[in-house]
Amino acid sequence: MSSQQQASGPRHPRGNGGAVRPVLVLGLDGASFDVIEPLARAGRLPNLARWMEEGASLPLRSTVPAMSFPAWSTLATGLDPGRHGLFDFTQKIPGAYRIRFSNATDRRGETLFSRVSRAGARVLCLGMPATFPPEPVNGLLVSGFDAPISVGSDARAASDPTLYNAIASKIGPWMTPDLDEGASDGDWRERAAERLPQRVERKKRFALEALDQLARQAGGRPDLAMVIFSESDTVSHHFWRDHDPDSPRHDPDASLVRRAAVGRVYEALDRACGELRDAFGRDALCIVLSDHGSGGASRNIVHLGRRLAECGFLERASSGGDFWARHARDLALRALPPRLAERVFRRVRGAAARIESMARFGGIDWSHTSAFSEEANTQPGIWVNLQGREASGSVAPADYERVRSELIDCLRDWKLPDGGPVVARAWRREEVHSGPYVDRAPDIVLELADDAGYGLSLVPTPWREHAGPSVRTLDRHELAGGRGRGMNGTHRPEGVWIATGAEAARLQPTGTNARPSLRDVAPTILGAMGIPWTDRDEAGPDGGDFLEPRRDYTPEEEERVAARLRALGYLE
Ligand SMILES: [Zn+2]
């Protein structure tokens, strides 16, 4: 392609012959060097080990909070959460004690796939969280685990339904929720440990078929292929304690299958990475990365609502609406077959969000409450019950800063049984976030402390037990985790970056920060492709306002999303 063509309007590179340099990105959700390095040394991850040696590997700093939704959105847009606007799976509605479920239309900023498409190059993106509803791309995008599905991904999660169906008719759906149901029974773990590597295998086959069909469609591979696997994250949440004999939640009686689960998923991922790189072409730049890391969970869980009550910020009403909301929801989910439950929820518009809102905000005596927490482990934070903003605000605007200072003091004095801190850092939100969407973050943003190398879990306060503690050490029978106990593996703020192939060693995601962070990845990838990174209006072409999202989930979509998040342990 001539330089003249490049200068004038969109280019149409044709596969390998195009002007754009191809890049393969393999996303391993929650992957951590703490797992990769020992397995690589033991010869169990031959591909990743070789690529780390030949190319470059670095820890990659995640977002605050270090969670899939904000983190992948930052990777996709090159913007921090305060600028792209997605902080969590859910978003508190300003002025109301209610939440809604977030989706890709809440995110602002142009994505990497859109930029690449706009440059006339072709894209394959499979499985990235927070990409539903799918945006149009020059190629194919299939949304990630948070897409509202009941029996498996379908064409609605794809930017090109026809192409999706052509692939799925040969391979099956990109994703099926086959191991999420009934996470409480004992056999579930044995089954999940077997199925997770099989899921990696199926996604790999789907990706290979997608590469093949895209190549046949246009006479060459896509210029940017991104394949995201969520299994590394799921396996860490549920099997860390079996993988790590030092975990305070370790079960010495765990079966071999359970103890091997983490290693076997990483081995399956290593094989998938190798085959996908072979199919894409060894000549191309290949980047393996994660959105955040993973580690083990402490035996201690913390209840932020209870802490706020201890410090005098929060008072309970006697009705206990949150308890009944949770109870009714659990009962409905347990008693009804999934399809029937779906039909019931369809009749009650917004039922999933309404019930979730009740669970988070019900039972609070608002006139005597100056601060409250959603108690979401995915985004630990505190809202001030501010007059003029909240429906029943009790704190005058003039007292806002004083209350925030008192909240930080209350968090600083919060101690674990051994005297260590519960909270590593507590910020006023504008100290950690900047941009037009800072007000979507809670007034106080906090990071839980590291409890001797293990992560604390923020778990909703069981208010019906009147005088419980704000920090609780789990009993032996609770260590596996589950509702009210947190998961036995938790996220870490550092993910991975491994680059290999063309010019990989010279390539580092470095932006304005000294340490490479997720924010630097999109400009780095675009730069490697030879597409200039130009800053675009962060508000996006539609200038959409948060209160009127471009598209809300339909009630049944919302219930499916809620059910998936609950099954995965992200919602209590
Ligand atoms: Zn993640």
Boltz pocket constraint, residues with backbone or C-beta under 6 A from the ligand:
constraints:
  - pocket:
      binder: B
      contacts: [[A, 29], [A, 30], [A, 67], [A, 68], [A, 69], [A, 233], [A, 291], [A, 292]]
      max_distance: 6.0
